[in-house]
Amino acid sequence: MARGACPVPLSVLDLATVGAGRTAADALRTSVRLARLAESRGYHRHWLAEHHSMPGVASSSPAVILAHLAAHTRRIRLGSGGVMLPNHAPLVVAEQFGTLEALAPGRIDLGLGRAPGTDGATAAALRRGAPGDGAEDFPRQLAELVRFLDDDFPDGHPLARVRAVPGPVQGAGSRPPVWLLGSSGYSARLAGTLGLPFAFAHHFSAQNTLPALDLYRESFRPSAVLDSPYALIGVAALAADSGREARRQVRTGALSMLRLRTGRPGPIPTPEEAERYPYTAAEREFVAHWLANVVHGTPDEVRSGLEDLRKRTDADELMLTANVHGNEARLRSYELIADACGLPRDEASAVVYD
């Protein structure tokens, strides 16, 4: 296999996906294996994404899973990709991530999104209809969260006496860096204006990637956090030992997404189910369009595809997600990509498959 050094950091986006015939417990055990694998193979970060009311996704509570992963790793950065801030009180998020920072000092990221991560009915159940708690209130919620993280409400502010514990004042260490996540231009502009790092969901909003990154870079203002823009993009990617096997695996994720988009969410189907499914012409078109944005194939093909995407977007980091049925297929993919991209192997963090 041809091998080449990857010019930017590679990271992992994990949804703790649940395959048909598997359980959420299986998915969460695989997340531990994946985090340990990512650490041992030179991946930079491992993030968990918040989703709700989806039978095929077990990552409804990123902070809880991240605490578990922190206990099973020692070096890799861990974070949320992301916490959907309108679903939560800013103080609660500050407390959760202050706790994580105290447990794993210097390796926690707080990625924030403004979408609900679910359907409207579930979002209403999460938020209980409180006024001023929707996505349109995101800038205010973000400002409040940052003040809790920094413990710097001005004198006279109604929340000036409220403390997020653990936090920097209580010796929890440096507070976790805040990232903004997005799939359109809104968060891109906000991240740029605030001088924050930005993560774009290329894996499900590829048509908006270049406009959003351009907007982020044009809007960027240096801050105490960053002197220059830092853009990460999420990329759906799967490598297998053969191109045929890669195509067979990625169709499971495509069928799962088709069902989600048509109001039929469920566990990720098996490759056999994806092959037997009676696609309509419109469904075949959807699957073809979806797979066009998944970098998949042999390790060399995936490495080439990732490098091409990096050149087109000028991304500073690529975060790979592999939402397919088989746990072993996912783990194998990250191993193959690490080999193809020349990521270093850390024998001291060797993975134990238990």
N, C-alpha and C positions, 0 to 999 in steps of 0.2 A: 504494500500500500504506500502510495506517495504520502509524504508527511510534510507539513509546512507549519511554521510558527504562526499562531493567530495574532493579528495586529492589534486586537482590542480584547479586553477581558470578556470571557464567556460566563454566564450565570444561568441559574435554573429558576423557572417559574412553575410552581407545583400547585395543582388544584386538588390533590388527594382524590383522584378520580376512582370511581367505583365501577368495575366491570360487571356485566351480567354474570350471575352465578357467584359473585363475590360479595363481601360485606364491607361496611364502613371501617370496621376494625382491620380488615385486610388492607384497605387503602391507607390507613394511618400507619400501619406497620411498614408499608412500602415507602411512605414519606420518610421514615427514619432511615431505612436502607438507602434511599436516594440521597438524603442529606449527607450521610457518611460517605457514600460513593463520591458525591460532588466534592466534598472536602479532600478526599484522598487523591482525586484526579485533577485538582487545580482549578476548579470552578470558583468564581469570586464570591457569589452570593447565592442564597437559596431563599426565595420568597414564597409566601403562601397568599392565595387570593381569596377574598371573602365572597362567598355566594350563599344564597339561601333557597330553601324549598326546591332543591334540585337533587333527585335521587342518585344522579351520577357524579355528584361532587360532595366530598366530605369535609370541605374546608370552610364551614360556616363560622368557625371561631379561630381566626388566625393566631391571636395572642396565646390561646391555650396550647395550640399545636407548637408554636414557636418556643414556648417554655420547655416542652418535652424535647424538641430538637436540640435546644441549647444544652440539655443534660446529656445528649448523645454525641455531641461534637465539641471541638475545642478551638477551632480557628476560623472556619468559614463565617462570613457575615450572614445574618438571618434577618428577615424582615417581612413586611406585609406588602403584597402587590395587588391590591392594597386593602387597607381598612376603608370602608365606605362611610365617610365621616357623617353624612346626614342621618345614618342609622344609629348614631351613638352620641351621648353627651360628651363634649370635649374633655371635661374633667375625667371621665371614666377612661378615655383613650390615653390621656396623659398618665394616669395611674397605672394602667396596664403596661404601657411601654416604659415607664419609669421602673416598674418591677422587672421587666425583661432586661433593661440596661443594668440593673443591680445584679441580676443573675449571670449575665454574659457581658461584662463591661467592654465597651468599645467595639462591639460587633453586631449591634442592632440598628436596623433601618426602619423608619416609619413612613411607608408609602401610603398616600391618601388619595381617594377618589371621591367624586361627588355623585355618582350614580348609585342606585340602591343595591345593585348586584342581584336583582331578582325581579319578579313581576310586581304590578301595582298593588294587588291584594296583599302580598307578603310584605311589601314595603309599608303599607298601612298598618299591618300587624306589628311590625318592628317599631314603628314610630308612634303608634297610638294616636295619630292625628293631632299632635301638639302643634301649635302655631309656630311659624318661623323655623321649621326643622327640615325644610326641603332643600333640594339642590340649589335653588336660587339664593339661599342664605349661606352658601358655602364660604364665601370670603369672610363673613363675620365669624362663623364657626372656626375657620382656620386661624384667624387672628386670636381668638380666645384660647384655642388649643396651644398655640405657640407661647402665649403669655403664661399659661399654666406650666408648660415645659421649662420655661426660663425663670419662672417665679418673679415676674416683673410687672404685675399690674400696678398702675400708678396710684399714689395716695388718693384716697377719696373714691376710688372705683368701687362699685358694689361688691366685687369679688376680690378686693385687695387682701382680705384676711384669709382667703381660702388657699390651701396648699395642696398640691398634687404630691402625694407621698406613696412610694419613694420618689425623690427628685434630686436635683443637684444640691440643694441646700441641705438635704439629709444625707449627703455623702454617697448617693447612688452612682456617682461618676458623671462623665459628660453626658449631656442629654442626647438621645438618638437623633441623627439627622433626619430632616423632613424632606420627602420627595412628593411632587405632585404627579398624579397619573392621569392620563386622558386618552380619548379616542377621537377627539375633534380639536377645534382651535381654542375652546374656552380655557381649559387648564394650561394649554401651551402658552397662551398670552399671560395668564396669571403667574405661572412659574417664571417666565422671563422677567416680568415686571418686578417680582419679589426676589429675583436672583437665586432661585432654587433649582436643584437638579430636576429633570423632567423625564418621565418614563412614558413612552407612547405604545398603545396596544396595536401594533402593526399586525399581530396574528389574527385579529378579527376586524380591523378597520384599515386595511392596506391602502385603499383609495385615498385616505386622508393623511397618510404618513408624511409625505414630502411637504404638503401645505402646512401641516401642524409644526413640523420641525423648522421650516422657514420662519413661521410666525414666532416660535419660541426664540430663535436666534436673533431675529429682528427686534423683539421686545426686550431682550435681556438687558438687565442693569446690574452691574457688579454689586455684590453685597458682602456682608461679613461671612457668608457661607461660601460663595464662589466668586472668583475673579472673572471667569469666562463660562459660557454655557457648557453644560454636561448633559448629553442626551443619550438615554438608553431606549432601545426598542425591544418589545416582546416579539419573538419569532416562533411560529410553529415549525418544529423540525424533528425529523425522525430518520435515523440511519439504521440499516439492517445489513446482514451479510450479503444480500442480493437485492437488486432493484425490485424484483418481483415480490419478495417478502415485504419490503418497505411499502410498496403500493397496497399489498394485502392488509397491512396493519393500519395505514392511515385512513383507509375507507371506513374503519370502525368509528373513528372520531368524526368523520364527515357525516355519517348517518346519524350519529348522536346529535350533532349540531342541527341537522335537518329536522329531526324530531323536536328539538328544543325550539327552533324558530317557528314551527308549526303547532306549538302548544301541546306537544306530546313528550315532555321530558322523561327520561328514564335512565337506567344504568347504561354504560357504554356497551353496545352490542359486541358479540364475538365476531371474528373475521368470517366465520361460516354464515352467520346471520346477515352480515353486510353483503356477502356474495349472493345470497338467496333473495334478498329484499326485492320486491316488485316495483322498481322505480318508475314513476311516470316520466314523461318527457321533461316536464318542468323540474321535477326532482333531480333528474340526471343533470340538467343544466346547473342547478344549485350546487350539486356535489362537485361538478367539474370546476365551477368558479371557486368554490372553497379550496379544493386541492391545488389550484393554481398558485395559491399563496402559502402552501405548506412546502417547506424545503425538505425533500425526502429522496431517498435512493441509497446508493452505496455510500460508504464513508467519504470517498473522494468526491462524489457528486454533491454530498451535503456540504463538505468543506468549500467546494467551489461556489455553491449557491449562497452560503453565508458570506463569503468574501465579496461576491457580486453585490449582495444586499448592503453590506457595509460601505462599499464604494458609492453606491447610488444614494445612500442616506447620510453618509459621513457620520454615522452613529459612533459614540464613544464606547458603547458597550452593547452586547447582544445578550438578551435573556431568553433562553430556549425553553419552550414548553412542548410536551409530547403527550397529548391526550388521546391515548389509544387503549384498547381493551386489556392487553396483556401487561402485567406488572414486569415480567421478565423482559418483554420487548422494550419497555421504557428504559429499564436499567441498562440493558445491552446497548441501546442507542446512545446513551450518554457516555458509556465506555468507548464506543467506536468513534464518536465525535471527538472525544478527548484525545484519542490516539491520532486521528487524522489531522487535528489542529495542533498537535505537538504540545499539549498541555503537560505540565510536569506531574510526575507521580510522587506523592508523599507517602512513603512506606510507613512512616510513623503514624499515619492516620488510616492505615489499611482497613478496608471494610470487612466486617465479619457478617456473613449472610446467615442470620439466625432466625 
